[in-house]
Amino acid sequence: MTVMLPLALAACTPTVQMAAPKEPITINLNVKIKHEIYVKVDKEVEDMFSEKGLF
């Protein structure tokens, strides 16, 4: 019985195997991005741009 116990435990050892897929993984995402930009300009700078223009 003592000889059979180690053999029985070795025979029941679970095996886990991992392998990379053969085809590439494709992930489709639908993402909606919304952003807002707020610009605060001093009155003096705003007047300068209105007089001379930006370009």
All heavy atoms as atom14 arrays in JSON, in Angstrom:
{
  "sequence": "MTVMLPLALAACTPTVQMAAPKEPITINLNVKIKHEIYVKVDKEVEDMFSEKGLF",
  "atom14_mask": [
    [1, 1, 1, 1, 1, 1, 1, 1, 0, 0, 0, 0, 0, 0],
    [1, 1, 1, 1, 1, 1, 1, 0, 0, 0, 0, 0, 0, 0],
    [1, 1, 1, 1, 1, 1, 1, 0, 0, 0, 0, 0, 0, 0],
    [1, 1, 1, 1, 1, 1, 1, 1, 0, 0, 0, 0, 0, 0],
    [1, 1, 1, 1, 1, 1, 1, 1, 0, 0, 0, 0, 0, 0],
    [1, 1, 1, 1, 1, 1, 1, 0, 0, 0, 0, 0, 0, 0],
    [1, 1, 1, 1, 1, 1, 1, 1, 0, 0, 0, 0, 0, 0],
    [1, 1, 1, 1, 1, 0, 0, 0, 0, 0, 0, 0, 0, 0],
    [1, 1, 1, 1, 1, 1, 1, 1, 0, 0, 0, 0, 0, 0],
    [1, 1, 1, 1, 1, 0, 0, 0, 0, 0, 0, 0, 0, 0],
    [1, 1, 1, 1, 1, 0, 0, 0, 0, 0, 0, 0, 0, 0],
    [1, 1, 1, 1, 1, 1, 0, 0, 0, 0, 0, 0, 0, 0],
    [1, 1, 1, 1, 1, 1, 1, 0, 0, 0, 0, 0, 0, 0],
    [1, 1, 1, 1, 1, 1, 1, 0, 0, 0, 0, 0, 0, 0],
    [1, 1, 1, 1, 1, 1, 1, 0, 0, 0, 0, 0, 0, 0],
    [1, 1, 1, 1, 1, 1, 1, 0, 0, 0, 0, 0, 0, 0],
    [1, 1, 1, 1, 1, 1, 1, 1, 1, 0, 0, 0, 0, 0],
    [1, 1, 1, 1, 1, 1, 1, 1, 0, 0, 0, 0, 0, 0],
    [1, 1, 1, 1, 1, 0, 0, 0, 0, 0, 0, 0, 0, 0],
    [1, 1, 1, 1, 1, 0, 0, 0, 0, 0, 0, 0, 0, 0],
    [1, 1, 1, 1, 1, 1, 1, 0, 0, 0, 0, 0, 0, 0],
    [1, 1, 1, 1, 1, 1, 1, 1, 1, 0, 0, 0, 0, 0],
    [1, 1, 1, 1, 1, 1, 1, 1, 1, 0, 0, 0, 0, 0],
    [1, 1, 1, 1, 1, 1, 1, 0, 0, 0, 0, 0, 0, 0],
    [1, 1, 1, 1, 1, 1, 1, 1, 0, 0, 0, 0, 0, 0],
    [1, 1, 1, 1, 1, 1, 1, 0, 0, 0, 0, 0, 0, 0],
    [1, 1, 1, 1, 1, 1, 1, 1, 0, 0, 0, 0, 0, 0],
    [1, 1, 1, 1, 1, 1, 1, 1, 0, 0, 0, 0, 0, 0],
    [1, 1, 1, 1, 1, 1, 1, 1, 0, 0, 0, 0, 0, 0],
    [1, 1, 1, 1, 1, 1, 1, 1, 0, 0, 0, 0, 0, 0],
    [1, 1, 1, 1, 1, 1, 1, 0, 0, 0, 0, 0, 0, 0],
    [1, 1, 1, 1, 1, 1, 1, 1, 1, 0, 0, 0, 0, 0],
    [1, 1, 1, 1, 1, 1, 1, 1, 0, 0, 0, 0, 0, 0],
    [1, 1, 1, 1, 1, 1, 1, 1, 1, 0, 0, 0, 0, 0],
    [1, 1, 1, 1, 1, 1, 1, 1, 1, 1, 0, 0, 0, 0],
    [1, 1, 1, 1, 1, 1, 1, 1, 1, 0, 0, 0, 0, 0],
    [1, 1, 1, 1, 1, 1, 1, 1, 0, 0, 0, 0, 0, 0],
    [1, 1, 1, 1, 1, 1, 1, 1, 1, 1, 1, 1, 0, 0],
    [1, 1, 1, 1, 1, 1, 1, 0, 0, 0, 0, 0, 0, 0],
    [1, 1, 1, 1, 1, 1, 1, 1, 1, 0, 0, 0, 0, 0],
    [1, 1, 1, 1, 1, 1, 1, 0, 0, 0, 0, 0, 0, 0],
    [1, 1, 1, 1, 1, 1, 1, 1, 0, 0, 0, 0, 0, 0],
    [1, 1, 1, 1, 1, 1, 1, 1, 1, 0, 0, 0, 0, 0],
    [1, 1, 1, 1, 1, 1, 1, 1, 1, 0, 0, 0, 0, 0],
    [1, 1, 1, 1, 1, 1, 1, 0, 0, 0, 0, 0, 0, 0],
    [1, 1, 1, 1, 1, 1, 1, 1, 1, 0, 0, 0, 0, 0],
    [1, 1, 1, 1, 1, 1, 1, 1, 0, 0, 0, 0, 0, 0],
    [1, 1, 1, 1, 1, 1, 1, 1, 0, 0, 0, 0, 0, 0],
    [1, 1, 1, 1, 1, 1, 1, 1, 1, 1, 1, 0, 0, 0],
    [1, 1, 1, 1, 1, 1, 0, 0, 0, 0, 0, 0, 0, 0],
    [1, 1, 1, 1, 1, 1, 1, 1, 1, 0, 0, 0, 0, 0],
    [1, 1, 1, 1, 1, 1, 1, 1, 1, 0, 0, 0, 0, 0],
    [1, 1, 1, 1, 0, 0, 0, 0, 0, 0, 0, 0, 0, 0],
    [1, 1, 1, 1, 1, 1, 1, 1, 0, 0, 0, 0, 0, 0],
    [1, 1, 1, 1, 1, 1, 1, 1, 1, 1, 1, 0, 0, 0]
  ],
  "atom14_positions": [
    [[0.83, -1.2, 0.0], [0.0, 0.0, 0.0], [0.86, 1.24, 0.0], [0.54, 2.21, -0.69], [-0.91, -0.07, 1.23], [-1.79, 1.11, 1.4], [-3.15, 0.97, 0.23], [-4.11, 2.33, 0.69], [0.0, 0.0, 0.0], [0.0, 0.0, 0.0], [0.0, 0.0, 0.0], [0.0, 0.0, 0.0], [0.0, 0.0, 0.0], [0.0, 0.0, 0.0]],
    [[1.95, 1.25, 0.77], [2.82, 2.43, 0.82], [3.54, 2.65, -0.5], [3.9, 3.77, -0.82], [3.86, 2.28, 1.94], [4.61, 1.09, 1.75], [3.2, 2.25, 3.3], [0.0, 0.0, 0.0], [0.0, 0.0, 0.0], [0.0, 0.0, 0.0], [0.0, 0.0, 0.0], [0.0, 0.0, 0.0], [0.0, 0.0, 0.0], [0.0, 0.0, 0.0]],
    [[3.74, 1.64, -1.29], [4.38, 1.79, -2.6], [3.37, 2.34, -3.61], [3.72, 3.12, -4.49], [4.93, 0.42, -3.07], [5.51, 0.54, -4.46], [5.96, -0.1, -2.09], [0.0, 0.0, 0.0], [0.0, 0.0, 0.0], [0.0, 0.0, 0.0], [0.0, 0.0, 0.0], [0.0, 0.0, 0.0], [0.0, 0.0, 0.0], [0.0, 0.0, 0.0]],
    [[2.14, 1.99, -3.5], [1.11, 2.39, -4.46], [0.67, 3.84, -4.27], [0.25, 4.48, -5.23], [-0.11, 1.48, -4.33], [0.18, 0.04, -4.67], [0.61, -0.15, -6.41], [-0.96, 0.11, -7.16], [0.0, 0.0, 0.0], [0.0, 0.0, 0.0], [0.0, 0.0, 0.0], [0.0, 0.0, 0.0], [0.0, 0.0, 0.0], [0.0, 0.0, 0.0]],
    [[0.75, 4.36, -3.06], [0.26, 5.73, -2.79], [1.03, 6.78, -3.58], [0.41, 7.63, -4.23], [0.3, 6.01, -1.28], [-0.28, 7.35, -0.86], [-1.75, 7.44, -1.26], [-0.13, 7.56, 0.64], [0.0, 0.0, 0.0], [0.0, 0.0, 0.0], [0.0, 0.0, 0.0], [0.0, 0.0, 0.0], [0.0, 0.0, 0.0], [0.0, 0.0, 0.0]],
    [[2.37, 6.79, -3.6], [3.07, 7.8, -4.43], [2.75, 7.66, -5.91], [2.64, 8.65, -6.62], [4.54, 7.55, -4.15], [4.58, 6.82, -2.87], [3.31, 6.05, -2.77], [0.0, 0.0, 0.0], [0.0, 0.0, 0.0], [0.0, 0.0, 0.0], [0.0, 0.0, 0.0], [0.0, 0.0, 0.0], [0.0, 0.0, 0.0], [0.0, 0.0, 0.0]],
    [[2.6, 6.45, -6.39], [2.26, 6.24, -7.8], [0.86, 6.77, -8.1], [0.64, 7.4, -9.15], [2.33, 4.75, -8.14], [3.71, 4.2, -8.43], [3.64, 2.68, -8.62], [4.29, 4.84, -9.66], [0.0, 0.0, 0.0], [0.0, 0.0, 0.0], [0.0, 0.0, 0.0], [0.0, 0.0, 0.0], [0.0, 0.0, 0.0], [0.0, 0.0, 0.0]],
    [[-0.05, 6.58, -7.22], [-1.42, 7.05, -7.42], [-1.46, 8.57, -7.4], [-2.16, 9.19, -8.19], [-2.35, 6.47, -6.36], [0.0, 0.0, 0.0], [0.0, 0.0, 0.0], [0.0, 0.0, 0.0], [0.0, 0.0, 0.0], [0.0, 0.0, 0.0], [0.0, 0.0, 0.0], [0.0, 0.0, 0.0], [0.0, 0.0, 0.0], [0.0, 0.0, 0.0]],
    [[-0.69, 9.2, -6.51], [-0.66, 10.67, -6.45], [0.01, 11.27, -7.69], [-0.43, 12.29, -8.21], [0.05, 11.13, -5.18], [-0.69, 10.87, -3.87], [0.18, 11.27, -2.68], [-2.01, 11.62, -3.84], [0.0, 0.0, 0.0], [0.0, 0.0, 0.0], [0.0, 0.0, 0.0], [0.0, 0.0, 0.0], [0.0, 0.0, 0.0], [0.0, 0.0, 0.0]],
    [[1.07, 10.63, -8.18], [1.76, 11.12, -9.38], [0.88, 10.97, -10.61], [0.91, 11.79, -11.51], [3.08, 10.4, -9.56], [0.0, 0.0, 0.0], [0.0, 0.0, 0.0], [0.0, 0.0, 0.0], [0.0, 0.0, 0.0], [0.0, 0.0, 0.0], [0.0, 0.0, 0.0], [0.0, 0.0, 0.0], [0.0, 0.0, 0.0], [0.0, 0.0, 0.0]],
    [[0.08, 9.98, -10.65], [-0.78, 9.74, -11.81], [-1.93, 10.73, -11.87], [-2.47, 11.02, -12.93], [-1.32, 8.32, -11.78], [0.0, 0.0, 0.0], [0.0, 0.0, 0.0], [0.0, 0.0, 0.0], [0.0, 0.0, 0.0], [0.0, 0.0, 0.0], [0.0, 0.0, 0.0], [0.0, 0.0, 0.0], [0.0, 0.0, 0.0], [0.0, 0.0, 0.0]],
    [[-2.31, 11.31, -10.75], [-3.45, 12.23, -10.7], [-3.02, 13.69, -10.71], [-3.81, 14.56, -10.41], [-4.28, 11.95, -9.45], [-5.05, 10.32, -9.47], [0.0, 0.0, 0.0], [0.0, 0.0, 0.0], [0.0, 0.0, 0.0], [0.0, 0.0, 0.0], [0.0, 0.0, 0.0], [0.0, 0.0, 0.0], [0.0, 0.0, 0.0], [0.0, 0.0, 0.0]],
    [[-1.78, 14.0, -11.06], [-1.33, 15.39, -11.1], [-1.97, 16.1, -12.28], [-1.84, 15.66, -13.42], [0.21, 15.43, -11.23], [0.78, 14.7, -10.16], [0.71, 16.85, -11.21], [0.0, 0.0, 0.0], [0.0, 0.0, 0.0], [0.0, 0.0, 0.0], [0.0, 0.0, 0.0], [0.0, 0.0, 0.0], [0.0, 0.0, 0.0], [0.0, 0.0, 0.0]],
    [[-2.68, 17.19, -12.03], [-3.32, 17.9, -13.14], [-2.29, 18.61, -14.01], [-1.24, 19.05, -13.53], [-4.24, 18.9, -12.46], [-3.66, 19.08, -11.11], [-2.98, 17.79, -10.75], [0.0, 0.0, 0.0], [0.0, 0.0, 0.0], [0.0, 0.0, 0.0], [0.0, 0.0, 0.0], [0.0, 0.0, 0.0], [0.0, 0.0, 0.0], [0.0, 0.0, 0.0]],
    [[-2.56, 18.72, -15.28], [-1.68, 19.38, -16.23], [-2.45, 20.5, -16.91], [-3.56, 20.3, -17.39], [-1.18, 18.38, -17.29], [-0.52, 17.31, -16.63], [-0.23, 19.04, -18.26], [0.0, 0.0, 0.0], [0.0, 0.0, 0.0], [0.0, 0.0, 0.0], [0.0, 0.0, 0.0], [0.0, 0.0, 0.0], [0.0, 0.0, 0.0], [0.0, 0.0, 0.0]],
    [[-1.84, 21.68, -16.96], [-2.45, 22.83, -17.62], [-1.53, 23.23, -18.76], [-0.33, 23.42, -18.56], [-2.63, 24.01, -16.64], [-3.19, 25.23, -17.36], [-3.51, 23.59, -15.49], [0.0, 0.0, 0.0], [0.0, 0.0, 0.0], [0.0, 0.0, 0.0], [0.0, 0.0, 0.0], [0.0, 0.0, 0.0], [0.0, 0.0, 0.0], [0.0, 0.0, 0.0]],
    [[-2.09, 23.35, -19.93], [-1.3, 23.76, -21.09], [-1.87, 25.06, -21.65], [-3.08, 25.22, -21.73], [-1.33, 22.68, -22.17], [-0.63, 21.42, -21.75], [-0.65, 20.39, -22.88], [-1.31, 20.58, -23.89], [0.08, 19.31, -22.68], [0.0, 0.0, 0.0], [0.0, 0.0, 0.0], [0.0, 0.0, 0.0], [0.0, 0.0, 0.0], [0.0, 0.0, 0.0]],
    [[-0.96, 25.95, -22.06], [-1.39, 27.21, -22.67], [-0.7, 27.33, -24.02], [0.45, 26.95, -24.18], [-1.0, 28.4, -21.79], [-1.7, 28.4, -20.45], [-1.25, 29.79, -19.41], [-1.89, 31.14, -20.36], [0.0, 0.0, 0.0], [0.0, 0.0, 0.0], [0.0, 0.0, 0.0], [0.0, 0.0, 0.0], [0.0, 0.0, 0.0], [0.0, 0.0, 0.0]],
    [[-1.43, 27.87, -24.99], [-0.87, 28.07, -26.32], [-1.44, 29.35, -26.91], [-2.59, 29.7, -26.66], [-1.2, 26.89, -27.21], [0.0, 0.0, 0.0], [0.0, 0.0, 0.0], [0.0, 0.0, 0.0], [0.0, 0.0, 0.0], [0.0, 0.0, 0.0], [0.0, 0.0, 0.0], [0.0, 0.0, 0.0], [0.0, 0.0, 0.0], [0.0, 0.0, 0.0]],
    [[-0.62, 30.05, -27.66], [-1.07, 31.27, -28.33], [-1.98, 30.88, -29.49], [-1.77, 29.85, -30.13], [0.13, 32.06, -28.83], [0.0, 0.0, 0.0], [0.0, 0.0, 0.0], [0.0, 0.0, 0.0], [0.0, 0.0, 0.0], [0.0, 0.0, 0.0], [0.0, 0.0, 0.0], [0.0, 0.0, 0.0], [0.0, 0.0, 0.0], [0.0, 0.0, 0.0]],
    [[-3.0, 31.72, -29.76], [-3.88, 31.39, -30.89], [-3.13, 31.54, -32.21], [-2.21, 32.34, -32.33], [-5.01, 32.42, -30.76], [-4.43, 33.54, -29.98], [-3.4, 32.94, -29.08], [0.0, 0.0, 0.0], [0.0, 0.0, 0.0], [0.0, 0.0, 0.0], [0.0, 0.0, 0.0], [0.0, 0.0, 0.0], [0.0, 0.0, 0.0], [0.0, 0.0, 0.0]],
    [[-3.54, 30.77, -33.19], [-2.88, 30.83, -34.5], [-3.29, 32.07, -35.28], [-2.54, 32.59, -36.08], [-3.21, 29.57, -35.29], [-2.63, 28.32, -34.68], [-2.97, 27.09, -35.45], [-2.38, 25.86, -34.75], [-2.71, 24.62, -35.43], [0.0, 0.0, 0.0], [0.0, 0.0, 0.0], [0.0, 0.0, 0.0], [0.0, 0.0, 0.0], [0.0, 0.0, 0.0]],
    [[-4.52, 32.54, -35.07], [-5.0, 33.75, -35.76], [-4.88, 34.94, -34.83], [-4.98, 34.79, -33.6], [-6.45, 33.56, -36.17], [-6.63, 32.44, -37.17], [-8.09, 32.27, -37.56], [-8.9, 33.15, -37.25], [-8.39, 31.24, -38.18], [0.0, 0.0, 0.0], [0.0, 0.0, 0.0], [0.0, 0.0, 0.0], [0.0, 0.0, 0.0], [0.0, 0.0, 0.0]],
    [[-4.66, 36.15, -35.38], [-4.55, 37.32, -34.51], [-5.89, 37.63, -33.84], [-6.96, 37.33, -34.37], [-4.14, 38.44, -35.47], [-4.56, 37.97, -36.81], [-4.48, 36.47, -36.79], [0.0, 0.0, 0.0], [0.0, 0.0, 0.0], [0.0, 0.0, 0.0], [0.0, 0.0, 0.0], [0.0, 0.0, 0.0], [0.0, 0.0, 0.0], [0.0, 0.0, 0.0]],
    [[-5.81, 38.25, -32.7], [-7.0, 38.64, -31.95], [-7.48, 39.97, -32.5], [-6.72, 40.93, -32.61], [-6.68, 38.75, -30.45], [-6.23, 37.39, -29.93], [-7.88, 39.27, -29.69], [-5.7, 37.45, -28.51], [0.0, 0.0, 0.0], [0.0, 0.0, 0.0], [0.0, 0.0, 0.0], [0.0, 0.0, 0.0], [0.0, 0.0, 0.0], [0.0, 0.0, 0.0]],
    [[-8.74, 40.06, -32.86], [-9.34, 41.29, -33.39], [-10.31, 41.85, -32.36], [-11.17, 41.13, -31.86], [-10.09, 41.0, -34.7], [-9.18, 40.42, -35.63], [-10.68, 42.28, -35.27], [0.0, 0.0, 0.0], [0.0, 0.0, 0.0], [0.0, 0.0, 0.0], [0.0, 0.0, 0.0], [0.0, 0.0, 0.0], [0.0, 0.0, 0.0], [0.0, 0.0, 0.0]],
    [[-10.12, 43.13, -32.06], [-10.99, 43.8, -31.11], [-11.64, 44.97, -31.83], [-10.96, 45.86, -32.34], [-10.21, 44.31, -29.88], [-9.56, 43.12, -29.16], [-11.13, 45.07, -28.93], [-8.61, 43.52, -28.06], [0.0, 0.0, 0.0], [0.0, 0.0, 0.0], [0.0, 0.0, 0.0], [0.0, 0.0, 0.0], [0.0, 0.0, 0.0], [0.0, 0.0, 0.0]],
    [[-12.95, 44.99, -31.91], [-13.68, 46.09, -32.53], [-14.24, 46.98, -31.43], [-14.95, 46.51, -30.55], [-14.82, 45.55, -33.4], [-14.3, 44.81, -34.6], [-13.3, 45.21, -35.19], [-14.95, 43.73, -34.96], [0.0, 0.0, 0.0], [0.0, 0.0, 0.0], [0.0, 0.0, 0.0], [0.0, 0.0, 0.0], [0.0, 0.0, 0.0], [0.0, 0.0, 0.0]],
    [[-13.9, 48.26, -31.51], [-14.37, 49.21, -30.51], [-15.13, 50.34, -31.2], [-14.68, 50.86, -32.22], [-13.2, 49.82, -29.74], [-12.38, 48.87, -28.88], [-11.2, 49.62, -28.29], [-13.22, 48.31, -27.77], [0.0, 0.0, 0.0], [0.0, 0.0, 0.0], [0.0, 0.0, 0.0], [0.0, 0.0, 0.0], [0.0, 0.0, 0.0], [0.0, 0.0, 0.0]],
    [[-16.24, 50.7, -30.67], [-16.96, 51.89, -31.11], [-16.86, 52.89, -29.97], [-17.46, 52.71, -28.92], [-18.42, 51.57, -31.41], [-18.55, 50.7, -32.63], [-17.79, 50.85, -33.58], [-19.5, 49.78, -32.62], [0.0, 0.0, 0.0], [0.0, 0.0, 0.0], [0.0, 0.0, 0.0], [0.0, 0.0, 0.0], [0.0, 0.0, 0.0], [0.0, 0.0, 0.0]],
    [[-16.06, 53.93, -30.19], [-15.8, 54.9, -29.15], [-16.22, 56.28, -29.65], [-15.86, 56.67, -30.75], [-14.3, 54.93, -28.77], [-14.03, 55.98, -27.72], [-13.85, 53.56, -28.31], [0.0, 0.0, 0.0], [0.0, 0.0, 0.0], [0.0, 0.0, 0.0], [0.0, 0.0, 0.0], [0.0, 0.0, 0.0], [0.0, 0.0, 0.0], [0.0, 0.0, 0.0]],
    [[-16.97, 56.97, -28.86], [-17.38, 58.32, -29.2], [-16.67, 59.26, -28.21], [-16.83, 59.14, -27.0], [-18.9, 58.47, -29.07], [-19.39, 59.84, -29.45], [-20.91, 59.91, -29.36], [-21.4, 61.27, -29.77], [-22.88, 61.33, -29.68], [0.0, 0.0, 0.0], [0.0, 0.0, 0.0], [0.0, 0.0, 0.0], [0.0, 0.0, 0.0], [0.0, 0.0, 0.0]],
    [[-15.89, 60.16, -28.79], [-15.14, 61.09, -27.96], [-15.69, 62.49, -28.2], [-15.78, 62.95, -29.34], [-13.64, 61.05, -28.3], [-13.09, 59.66, -28.02], [-12.89, 62.11, -27.5], [-11.66, 59.46, -28.46], [0.0, 0.0, 0.0], [0.0, 0.0, 0.0], [0.0, 0.0, 0.0], [0.0, 0.0, 0.0], [0.0, 0.0, 0.0], [0.0, 0.0, 0.0]],
    [[-16.06, 63.14, -27.14], [-16.58, 64.49, -27.23], [-15.73, 65.35, -26.3], [-15.48, 64.99, -25.16], [-18.04, 64.53, -26.78], [-18.66, 65.89, -26.86], [-20.13, 65.86, -26.43], [-20.72, 67.24, -26.47], [-22.12, 67.23, -25.99], [0.0, 0.0, 0.0], [0.0, 0.0, 0.0], [0.0, 0.0, 0.0], [0.0, 0.0, 0.0], [0.0, 0.0, 0.0]],
    [[-15.28, 66.47, -26.83], [-14.48, 67.33, -25.98], [-14.83, 68.78, -26.27], [-15.33, 69.12, -27.33], [-12.98, 67.1, -26.2], [-12.54, 67.43, -27.59], [-12.63, 66.55, -28.61], [-12.03, 68.56, -28.12], [-12.18, 67.1, -29.72], [-11.8, 68.34, -29.46], [0.0, 0.0, 0.0], [0.0, 0.0, 0.0], [0.0, 0.0, 0.0], [0.0, 0.0, 0.0]],
    [[-14.59, 69.6, -25.32], [-14.82, 71.02, -25.44], [-13.58, 71.74, -24.94], [-12.96, 71.33, -23.97], [-16.02, 71.46, -24.6], [-17.32, 70.86, -25.08], [-18.52, 71.29, -24.22], [-18.35, 72.14, -23.34], [-19.6, 70.73, -24.45], [0.0, 0.0, 0.0], [0.0, 0.0, 0.0], [0.0, 0.0, 0.0], [0.0, 0.0, 0.0], [0.0, 0.0, 0.0]],
    [[-13.23, 72.8, -25.64], [-12.07, 73.58, -25.26], [-12.55, 74.99, -24.93], [-13.21, 75.63, -25.76], [-11.02, 73.62, -26.39], [-10.52, 72.22, -26.7], [-9.86, 74.55, -25.99], [-9.61, 72.14, -27.9], [0.0, 0.0, 0.0], [0.0, 0.0, 0.0], [0.0, 0.0, 0.0], [0.0, 0.0, 0.0], [0.0, 0.0, 0.0], [0.0, 0.0, 0.0]],
    [[-12.24, 75.43, -23.78], [-12.6, 76.78, -23.34], [-11.32, 77.62, -23.34], [-10.31, 77.23, -22.77], [-13.19, 76.77, -21.93], [-14.51, 76.06, -21.85], [-14.58, 74.76, -21.39], [-15.67, 76.7, -22.24], [-15.79, 74.09, -21.33], [-16.89, 76.04, -22.18], [-16.95, 74.74, -21.72], [-18.15, 74.09, -21.66], [0.0, 0.0, 0.0], [0.0, 0.0, 0.0]],
    [[-11.4, 78.77, -24.0], [-10.26, 79.68, -24.06], [-10.7, 80.99, -23.43], [-11.69, 81.59, -23.83], [-9.8, 79.91, -25.51], [-8.65, 80.9, -25.53], [-9.4, 78.61, -26.15], [0.0, 0.0, 0.0], [0.0, 0.0, 0.0], [0.0, 0.0, 0.0], [0.0, 0.0, 0.0], [0.0, 0.0, 0.0], [0.0, 0.0, 0.0], [0.0, 0.0, 0.0]],
    [[-9.94, 81.39, -22.45], [-10.23, 82.64, -21.79], [-9.09, 83.6, -22.12], [-7.92, 83.31, -21.9], [-10.31, 82.44, -20.27], [-10.68, 83.7, -19.54], [-10.83, 83.43, -18.05], [-11.2, 84.72, -17.32], [-11.35, 84.47, -15.89], [0.0, 0.0, 0.0], [0.0, 0.0, 0.0], [0.0, 0.0, 0.0], [0.0, 0.0, 0.0], [0.0, 0.0, 0.0]],
    [[-9.44, 84.72, -22.73], [-8.45, 85.68, -23.18], [-8.71, 86.99, -22.46], [-9.85, 87.42, -22.31], [-8.54, 85.88, -24.71], [-7.51, 86.89, -25.18], [-8.35, 84.57, -25.43], [0.0, 0.0, 0.0], [0.0, 0.0, 0.0], [0.0, 0.0, 0.0], [0.0, 0.0, 0.0], [0.0, 0.0, 0.0], [0.0, 0.0, 0.0], [0.0, 0.0, 0.0]],
    [[-7.63, 87.62, -22.05], [-7.77, 88.93, -21.43], [-8.32, 89.93, -22.44], [-8.16, 89.78, -23.65], [-6.41, 89.42, -20.93], [-5.95, 88.67, -19.72], [-6.79, 88.09, -19.01], [-4.72, 88.67, -19.46], [0.0, 0.0, 0.0], [0.0, 0.0, 0.0], [0.0, 0.0, 0.0], [0.0, 0.0, 0.0], [0.0, 0.0, 0.0], [0.0, 0.0, 0.0]],
    [[-9.0, 90.92, -21.95], [-9.61, 91.93, -22.82], [-8.55, 92.62, -23.68], [-8.77, 92.88, -24.86], [-10.36, 92.96, -21.94], [-11.06, 94.02, -22.71], [-12.23, 93.44, -23.48], [-12.96, 94.55, -24.2], [-13.86, 94.02, -25.21], [0.0, 0.0, 0.0], [0.0, 0.0, 0.0], [0.0, 0.0, 0.0], [0.0, 0.0, 0.0], [0.0, 0.0, 0.0]],
    [[-7.37, 92.91, -23.13], [-6.32, 93.58, -23.87], [-5.83, 92.72, -25.05], [-5.65, 93.22, -26.16], [-5.15, 93.89, -22.94], [-4.04, 94.72, -23.57], [-2.95, 95.05, -22.55], [-3.28, 95.2, -21.36], [-1.79, 95.15, -22.97], [0.0, 0.0, 0.0], [0.0, 0.0, 0.0], [0.0, 0.0, 0.0], [0.0, 0.0, 0.0], [0.0, 0.0, 0.0]],
    [[-5.66, 91.44, -24.81], [-5.22, 90.54, -25.88], [-6.33, 90.39, -26.92], [-6.07, 90.37, -28.13], [-4.82, 89.18, -25.29], [-4.49, 88.18, -26.39], [-3.65, 89.33, -24.34], [0.0, 0.0, 0.0], [0.0, 0.0, 0.0], [0.0, 0.0, 0.0], [0.0, 0.0, 0.0], [0.0, 0.0, 0.0], [0.0, 0.0, 0.0], [0.0, 0.0, 0.0]],
    [[-7.56, 90.32, -26.49], [-8.68, 90.2, -27.42], [-8.75, 91.43, -28.32], [-8.97, 91.3, -29.53], [-9.97, 90.03, -26.63], [-11.17, 89.77, -27.51], [-12.42, 89.52, -26.68], [-12.28, 89.09, -25.52], [-13.51, 89.78, -27.19], [0.0, 0.0, 0.0], [0.0, 0.0, 0.0], [0.0, 0.0, 0.0], [0.0, 0.0, 0.0], [0.0, 0.0, 0.0]],
    [[-8.55, 92.63, -27.75], [-8.54, 93.85, -28.56], [-7.39, 93.84, -29.55], [-7.54, 94.28, -30.69], [-8.44, 95.08, -27.64], [-9.7, 95.29, -26.83], [-10.75, 94.72, -27.2], [-9.63, 96.0, -25.8], [0.0, 0.0, 0.0], [0.0, 0.0, 0.0], [0.0, 0.0, 0.0], [0.0, 0.0, 0.0], [0.0, 0.0, 0.0], [0.0, 0.0, 0.0]],
    [[-6.22, 93.36, -29.15], [-5.07, 93.32, -30.03], [-5.34, 92.42, -31.24], [-5.05, 92.76, -32.38], [-3.85, 92.81, -29.27], [-2.56, 92.8, -30.08], [-1.14, 92.26, -29.14], [-1.46, 90.53, -28.99], [0.0, 0.0, 0.0], [0.0, 0.0, 0.0], [0.0, 0.0, 0.0], [0.0, 0.0, 0.0], [0.0, 0.0, 0.0], [0.0, 0.0, 0.0]],
    [[-5.96, 91.27, -30.99], [-6.27, 90.37, -32.1], [-7.36, 90.95, -33.0], [-7.34, 90.77, -34.21], [-6.7, 88.99, -31.59], [-5.54, 88.13, -31.16], [-5.63, 87.38, -30.0], [-4.38, 88.06, -31.92], [-4.58, 86.58, -29.59], [-3.32, 87.26, -31.52], [-3.43, 86.52, -30.35], [0.0, 0.0, 0.0], [0.0, 0.0, 0.0], [0.0, 0.0, 0.0]],
    [[-8.3, 91.68, -32.43], [-9.37, 92.23, -33.25], [-8.86, 93.38, -34.11], [-9.35, 93.6, -35.21], [-10.54, 92.69, -32.39], [-10.13, 93.76, -31.55], [0.0, 0.0, 0.0], [0.0, 0.0, 0.0], [0.0, 0.0, 0.0], [0.0, 0.0, 0.0], [0.0, 0.0, 0.0], [0.0, 0.0, 0.0], [0.0, 0.0, 0.0], [0.0, 0.0, 0.0]],
    [[-7.85, 94.12, -33.64], [-7.3, 95.24, -34.41], [-6.36, 94.75, -35.5], [-6.46, 95.14, -36.66], [-6.53, 96.19, -33.49], [-7.41, 96.96, -32.54], [-6.6, 97.76, -31.53], [-5.36, 97.77, -31.62], [-7.23, 98.36, -30.64], [0.0, 0.0, 0.0], [0.0, 0.0, 0.0], [0.0, 0.0, 0.0], [0.0, 0.0, 0.0], [0.0, 0.0, 0.0]],
    [[-5.42, 93.88, -35.15], [-4.39, 93.44, -36.1], [-4.74, 92.11, -36.76], [-4.14, 91.76, -37.77], [-3.05, 93.28, -35.38], [-2.52, 94.59, -34.83], [-1.19, 94.39, -34.14], [-0.67, 95.7, -33.57], [0.6, 95.52, -32.87], [0.0, 0.0, 0.0], [0.0, 0.0, 0.0], [0.0, 0.0, 0.0], [0.0, 0.0, 0.0], [0.0, 0.0, 0.0]],
    [[-5.64, 91.41, -36.21], [-5.95, 90.08, -36.74], [-4.92, 89.08, -36.25], [-3.85, 89.45, -35.75], [0.0, 0.0, 0.0], [0.0, 0.0, 0.0], [0.0, 0.0, 0.0], [0.0, 0.0, 0.0], [0.0, 0.0, 0.0], [0.0, 0.0, 0.0], [0.0, 0.0, 0.0], [0.0, 0.0, 0.0], [0.0, 0.0, 0.0], [0.0, 0.0, 0.0]],
    [[-5.24, 87.87, -36.38], [-4.34, 86.83, -35.88], [-3.17, 86.61, -36.83], [-2.06, 86.37, -36.42], [-5.12, 85.52, -35.68], [-4.38, 84.37, -35.05], [-3.81, 84.76, -33.68], [-5.28, 83.17, -34.89], [0.0, 0.0, 0.0], [0.0, 0.0, 0.0], [0.0, 0.0, 0.0], [0.0, 0.0, 0.0], [0.0, 0.0, 0.0], [0.0, 0.0, 0.0]],
    [[-3.41, 86.71, -38.15], [-2.33, 86.45, -39.11], [-2.06, 87.65, -39.97], [-2.78, 88.34, -40.48], [-2.68, 85.24, -40.0], [-2.83, 83.99, -39.2], [-4.08, 83.48, -38.9], [-1.72, 83.32, -38.72], [-4.23, 82.32, -38.17], [-1.86, 82.16, -37.99], [-3.12, 81.66, -37.71], [0.0, 0.0, 0.0], [0.0, 0.0, 0.0], [0.0, 0.0, 0.0]]
  ]
}
